[in-house]
């Protein structure tokens, strides 16, 4: 099965347009590859929109959290947390690693590690990216660069 890892920004300017673009991209990938599996860390913003659209299209989904759920939930605002919890209540998920501390550097490395791991396992990456310079390790641009390095099918 063709595996697509969805990555993107937490804060989106035009959520409806982003959702429409994700839907169109998934339709295209389904038309080419048939059934696809959509993989996400389910972070707030683009990651969640990606999974919502995958669910709408009845794609197989794989949710991988970078570290323990009680610690991961600290990265969400109230509205995003409600949505996150509603999705994981209905779908299986796994935890990629164990956060040893709440240090910001450890969190960033955990996001980078799970992102790179999922890119390596995927056939394609669907990136919701504003085209701007990256803000650091584990972020959208960092993972796009890694997908390019690994010669993955990249959809932006």
C-alpha positions in Angstrom: 0.0 0.0 0.0 1.2 3.5 -0.9 2.1 5.4 2.3 1.8 9.2 2.6 3.2 11.1 5.6 1.5 14.4 6.2 3.4 17.3 7.7 2.8 21.0 8.1 2.5 24.1 10.1 0.6 24.4 13.3 -0.7 27.9 12.5 -2.6 28.3 9.3 -3.8 31.5 7.6 -6.6 30.1 5.5 -7.7 26.8 7.0 -10.5 26.2 4.4 -8.1 26.6 1.5 -5.6 24.4 3.1 -8.2 21.7 3.8 -9.3 21.9 0.1 -5.7 21.6 -1.1 -5.2 18.6 1.1 -8.4 17.0 -0.2 -7.3 17.6 -3.8 -3.9 16.1 -3.2 -5.3 13.0 -1.5 -7.8 12.6 -4.4 -4.8 12.8 -6.8 -2.8 10.2 -4.9 -5.8 7.9 -4.6 -6.4 8.2 -8.4 -2.8 7.1 -9.1 -2.1 4.6 -6.3 -5.6 3.3 -5.3 -5.9 2.7 -1.6 -3.4 4.8 0.4 -2.3 4.9 4.0 -2.0 8.3 5.6 0.5 8.7 8.4 0.6 11.6 10.9 1.9 12.8 14.2 -1.5 14.5 14.7 0.0 17.8 15.8 -2.4 20.7 15.8 -2.9 22.6 12.6 -2.0 21.0 9.3 -1.3 17.5 10.6 -4.8 17.3 12.1 -6.4 18.7 8.9 -4.5 16.1 6.9 -5.9 13.2 9.0 -9.4 14.6 9.0 -9.4 14.7 5.2 -7.9 11.2 5.1 -10.7 10.0 7.4 -13.3 11.7 5.1 -11.8 9.8 2.2 -11.8 6.5 4.1 -8.1 6.1 3.8 -6.3 3.8 6.2 -4.6 5.9 8.8 -1.6 5.5 11.1 -1.2 7.9 14.0 2.3 8.1 15.6 2.8 10.4 18.6 6.4 11.5 19.2 6.2 10.8 23.0 3.9 10.0 25.8 0.4 11.3 25.4 0.2 13.2 28.7 3.3 15.1 27.7 2.3 15.5 24.0 -1.0 17.1 25.0 0.9 20.1 26.5 1.7 21.2 22.9 -2.0 21.9 22.2 -4.3 24.8 22.9 -7.7 24.0 24.3 -9.6 23.9 20.9 -6.9 21.8 19.3 -6.7 19.5 22.3 -10.5 18.7 22.1 -10.1 17.8 18.4 -7.0 15.7 19.1 -8.7 13.8 21.8 -11.8 13.2 19.6 -9.6 11.7 16.9 -7.5 9.4 19.1 -10.6 8.2 20.9 -11.8 6.7 17.6 -8.5 5.6 16.0 -5.5 3.5 17.2 -2.2 5.3 17.7 1.2 4.4 18.8 4.0 6.2 20.6 7.3 6.5 18.9 9.6 7.4 21.8 9.9 8.2 25.5 10.5 11.8 26.4 13.2 11.9 29.1 12.5 15.5 30.2 10.3 18.4 29.3 13.3 20.3 28.1 12.5 22.1 24.8 15.5 20.6 23.1 14.4 17.1 23.9 10.9 17.9 22.5 12.4 19.2 19.3 14.6 16.2 18.9 11.6 13.9 19.5 9.6 15.6 16.8 12.6 15.4 14.4 13.2 11.7 15.2 9.6 10.6 14.6 9.3 12.7 11.5 12.4 11.3 9.9 11.4 7.8 10.9 8.0 8.2 9.2 9.5 9.8 6.1 11.8 6.8 5.7 8.8 4.4 6.0 6.7 6.5 3.6 6.5 6.6 -0.2 5.4 10.2 -0.3 5.3 13.3 1.9 2.4 15.8 1.7 3.7 19.1 3.0 1.6 22.0 4.1 4.3 24.6 4.0 4.3 28.4 3.5 7.6 28.3 1.6 9.5 30.3 4.3 12.8 29.5 5.9 12.6 26.9 8.6 12.4 27.6 12.3 14.5 24.7 13.4 15.0 21.0 13.8 11.9 18.8 13.6 9.8 21.6 11.9 8.1 21.5 8.6 11.1 22.8 6.5 13.5 20.5 8.3 11.4 17.5 7.4 10.9 18.7 3.8 14.6 18.9 3.4 14.9 15.4 4.8 12.3 14.1 2.4 14.2 15.6 -0.5 17.4 14.0 0.8 15.7 10.6 0.9 14.2 11.3 -2.6 10.6 10.9 -1.5 7.7 11.8 -3.7 7.0 15.3 -2.3 3.7 17.1 -2.7 3.6 20.7 -1.5 
